[in-house]
Structure formats: C-alpha cells, structure tokens
Amino acid sequence: MFLALMCTIAAVASGVGIIDPPRKSRKTATPQELASPYRGSSVLWRIHAVASLMMVPQTVTVTFMLVWLMHHHNWSAAAAGGLITLAQMLGALGRIAVGRWSDRVGSRMRPVRIIAIAAAATLALLALTDGGGSGYDVVLMVAVSVIAVLDNGLEATAITEFAGPFWSGRALGVQNTAQRVTAAAAPPIFGALIMAANYPAAWALCGLFPLAAVPLVPVLLQPPGLQPVRRRQPSDSRILQDAPRP
C-alpha cells in the first residue's frame, strides 16, 4: 500500500511539474538537425553499450544486497533494509553531485569512465574481502551500490545533447530498452552463479562488466556550449587590474 501511494504521488507530481521546453518546429529545422545522429557516428551506440554494461552492477547489487546481508551476515530484515535505504539515498545525492561535476569539467563522459573504473575496482575488492569477517565487505557493498547508480543521468543527458530535439526521444528509447533487457537478464544469471559458486565469484564476474565499459566511453564527446570551469588563478586578478579601463 505504501509503495502504491508513493508511486501515485510521484506520477501526479510528474504530470503537474514536468513541462516540455519550447523547441522549433520540424518545418523550420535544418537538414542537419533532422538527420539521424546514428548515421556516420558510433557515439550513441557506444553510450548505449556503456549504459547496458553499467546496468549489471546496479541491478545485481540492488537485487542481492538484502539477501546477502540477511543470510550471509545474519542481519535482521530491519537492519538490512535500513542500510539499503541509506545506500539508495546516498546514490540519489551522488547523482546530483556527479551532474554538477560534469558541468564543471565540461564533459558528461569523462566522469562516466571514472565511475566505471571505480565500480570495477570496488567489486574486485568486494570479491576479495567477502566472507573474511573484517566487515570491510559490508562497507564495500554500500560503496558499490552507490557508485553503480551514478552514471545513469550523465548518459541520458549526453544522449539528449548529442541527438538533438528531433532524435533524443528515439535515442533514449533505445537506451532504456537496452538497459531494461540487461536488468531483466542479470539477476537470474547471477542468482544461478551464486548458487553454484557463492558470492565472491559473482562479485568478481560482475566487476568485469564496468571494466569492459571503460574503453567504450566516448570521452572526447563535448556537450554543446559547455566549457570546463577553470579555477581563478592569482594572476587572473592581476590581469584584470592591469587591463586598460574604457
């Protein structure tokens, strides 16, 4: 009942609060704006592939974290649920932070590559520490469950910026379909692996997916009209002071 109520509130808020920005009509658009962004470029396909690969650790951690805490670490349902709630909240705040980060560095994709590397490294450490009794594996599980959700907004933003207003809907449709297929396939596959070889093997295999995404990230993709923010140097103020007055 609670979930149904929250979904209803979210749907109503979205219907009231989300407004399409104004855009030119197709009649006044240039041929370049109407042309397919998939033609002659692999950028969108690479972003789709990266997003699908990064969906694996996100889906696997959110699916198995509760069971892992309760059965593998003997946590109560309340304690495990509380930790998962904390991880989800940190992930939500993290998405805002990485969005701001991408604005400052003038790139959506460079942060995605760093996130992919961090996810792969954290999953490798989780595989090594799982079951060791140190408690580090719980910390690493929270870390990877947060890291694994940070890239979604950046990829969606990069797609809309690159595809433009006349192709962004279709491009996002391809993106979401690829991600949902991955999200549907990963849990049963990794569930079978956990049953056959236990959790460390699953974490190790899961870490290979963000690692495979690293070379596919189109890091040279530049958002239109967005330049990196450079910190002001002491010399900048001197230049301004020495500049000729009108």
C-alpha positions in Angstrom: 0.0 0.0 0.0 2.8 2.4 0.9 4.6 1.7 -2.5 1.4 2.2 -4.4 0.7 5.5 -2.6 4.3 6.8 -3.3 4.1 5.8 -7.0 0.8 7.6 -7.3 2.2 10.7 -5.7 5.2 10.6 -8.0 3.1 10.2 -11.1 0.8 13.1 -10.2 3.8 15.3 -9.3 5.5 14.4 -12.6 2.3 15.1 -14.6 1.9 18.5 -13.0 5.6 19.6 -12.7 7.3 18.3 -15.8 6.8 20.7 -18.8 8.4 20.2 -22.2 10.7 23.1 -23.1 9.9 25.1 -26.3 11.5 23.9 -29.5 11.4 24.9 -33.1 9.0 23.0 -35.5 10.2 20.4 -37.9 9.4 22.8 -40.8 11.9 25.3 -39.6 14.6 22.8 -38.6 17.7 22.4 -40.7 18.5 19.2 -42.6 21.4 18.7 -40.1 19.0 18.9 -37.1 16.7 16.3 -38.7 19.4 13.9 -39.8 19.9 10.7 -37.9 22.6 11.0 -35.3 23.3 7.3 -35.7 24.4 7.8 -39.3 28.1 8.1 -39.7 28.8 8.1 -35.9 29.2 5.4 -33.3 28.9 7.8 -30.3 25.3 6.9 -29.4 25.9 3.1 -29.9 28.9 3.4 -27.6 26.8 5.2 -24.9 24.1 2.6 -25.2 26.7 -0.2 -24.7 28.3 1.6 -21.8 24.9 2.1 -20.1 24.0 -1.5 -20.6 27.2 -2.8 -19.1 27.0 -0.4 -16.2 23.4 -1.6 -15.5 24.8 -5.0 -14.5 26.4 -4.0 -11.2 23.5 -1.7 -10.4 20.9 -4.5 -10.9 23.0 -7.2 -9.2 23.7 -5.1 -6.1 20.1 -3.9 -5.7 18.8 -7.4 -6.2 21.1 -9.4 -3.9 22.2 -6.9 -1.2 19.2 -7.6 1.1 19.6 -11.4 0.8 23.4 -11.1 1.2 23.1 -9.1 4.4 20.5 -11.3 6.0 21.7 -14.8 5.0 25.5 -14.1 4.6 25.9 -11.7 7.6 22.9 -12.7 9.7 21.5 -9.1 9.7 17.8 -8.6 10.6 15.4 -7.6 7.9 15.0 -4.1 9.5 18.8 -3.5 9.8 19.4 -4.7 6.2 16.5 -2.6 4.9 17.8 0.4 6.7 21.2 0.1 5.2 19.8 -0.3 1.7 17.7 2.8 2.2 20.8 4.7 3.3 22.6 3.4 0.2 19.8 4.5 -2.1 19.7 8.0 -0.5 23.4 8.3 -1.0 23.1 7.2 -4.6 20.4 9.9 -5.2 22.6 12.6 -3.7 25.5 11.2 -5.7 23.7 11.6 -9.0 23.2 15.3 -8.2 26.9 15.7 -7.3 28.2 14.0 -10.4 25.9 16.0 -12.6 27.4 19.2 -11.1 30.8 17.6 -11.5 30.2 17.0 -15.2 29.1 20.7 -15.6 32.4 21.9 -14.1 34.7 19.6 -16.1 32.7 20.3 -19.3 32.2 16.6 -20.1 29.5 14.0 -19.4 31.5 11.1 -20.4 34.8 11.6 -18.6 33.0 11.2 -15.2 31.3 8.1 -16.5 34.7 6.5 -17.3 35.9 7.3 -13.8 32.7 5.8 -12.3 33.2 2.7 -14.3 36.7 2.2 -13.1 35.6 2.8 -9.5 32.8 0.3 -9.8 35.1 -2.4 -11.2 37.8 -1.8 -8.6 35.2 -1.8 -5.7 33.7 -5.0 -6.9 37.1 -6.6 -7.2 37.8 -5.6 -3.6 34.4 -6.9 -2.5 35.2 -10.3 -4.1 38.5 -10.4 -2.2 37.1 -9.4 1.2 33.7 -11.2 1.1 33.4 -13.6 4.0 36.6 -12.6 5.6 34.9 -11.4 8.8 36.5 -8.0 8.8 33.3 -6.0 8.0 35.0 -4.3 5.1 32.8 -6.2 2.7 29.7 -4.5 4.0 31.3 -1.1 3.5 32.3 -2.1 0.0 28.9 -3.3 -0.8 27.4 0.0 0.2 30.1 1.8 -1.8 29.5 -0.2 -5.0 25.7 0.1 -4.6 26.1 3.9 -4.6 28.8 4.0 -7.3 26.8 1.8 -9.6 23.9 4.3 -9.9 25.9 7.4 -10.5 26.2 7.2 -14.3 22.6 7.0 -15.4 21.8 10.7 -15.5 25.1 11.5 -17.3 24.5 9.1 -20.1 20.9 10.2 -20.6 22.0 13.9 -20.7 24.8 13.1 -23.2 22.3 11.3 -25.4 19.8 14.2 -25.5 22.6 16.7 -26.1 24.1 14.7 -28.9 20.9 13.5 -30.6 19.2 16.9 -30.5 15.5 17.6 -30.0 14.3 15.7 -33.0 16.0 12.4 -32.2 16.5 12.4 -28.5 13.2 10.6 -27.7 14.1 7.7 -30.1 17.7 7.6 -28.8 16.5 7.5 -25.2 14.0 4.7 -26.1 16.9 2.6 -27.5 18.9 3.4 -24.4 16.1 2.4 -21.9 15.3 -0.7 -23.8 18.9 -1.9 -23.8 19.1 -1.2 -20.1 15.9 -2.9 -19.2 16.9 -6.0 -21.2 20.1 -6.1 -19.2 18.3 -5.5 -15.9 16.0 -8.4 -16.7 18.7 -10.8 -17.7 21.3 -10.2 -15.0 19.5 -11.3 -11.7 18.7 -14.8 -12.8 22.1 -15.4 -14.3 23.9 -14.1 -11.2 21.5 -15.9 -8.9 22.4 -19.2 -10.6 26.1 -18.3 -10.3 25.7 -17.5 -6.6 24.0 -20.9 -6.0 26.8 -22.7 -7.9 29.9 -20.8 -6.8 28.9 -18.4 -3.9 29.0 -14.7 -3.7 32.8 -13.8 -4.3 32.7 -15.4 -7.8 29.6 -13.4 -8.6 31.1 -10.1 -7.5 34.3 -10.8 -9.4 32.3 -11.5 -12.6 30.1 -8.5 -12.0 33.2 -6.3 -11.9 34.2 -7.3 -15.4 31.1 -5.5 -16.9 32.1 -1.9 -15.8 35.7 -2.8 -16.7 34.5 -3.7 -20.2 32.7 -0.4 -20.4 35.8 1.7 -19.8 37.3 1.6 -23.3 33.9 2.2 -24.9 33.2 5.5 -23.2 33.4 8.3 -25.8 35.4 10.6 -23.5 36.0 13.2 -26.3 32.3 14.0 -26.6 31.9 17.6 -25.7 28.5 19.0 -24.6 27.3 21.8 -26.8 28.1 25.2 -25.3 29.6 23.8 -22.2 33.2 24.6 -21.4 35.3 23.4 -18.4 35.2 25.7 -15.4 38.7 26.8 -14.6 39.6 27.9 -11.1 40.7 31.5 -11.0 44.5 31.8 -10.5 46.1 34.7 -8.6 47.4 36.0 -11.9 43.9 36.4 -13.1 43.1 39.2 -10.7 46.4 41.0 -11.6 45.4 40.8 -15.3 42.0 42.3 -14.6 43.6 45.0 -12.5 46.2 45.8 -15.2 43.6 45.7 -18.0 43.0 49.1 -19.7 40.0 51.0 -18.4 37.4 52.1 -21.0 
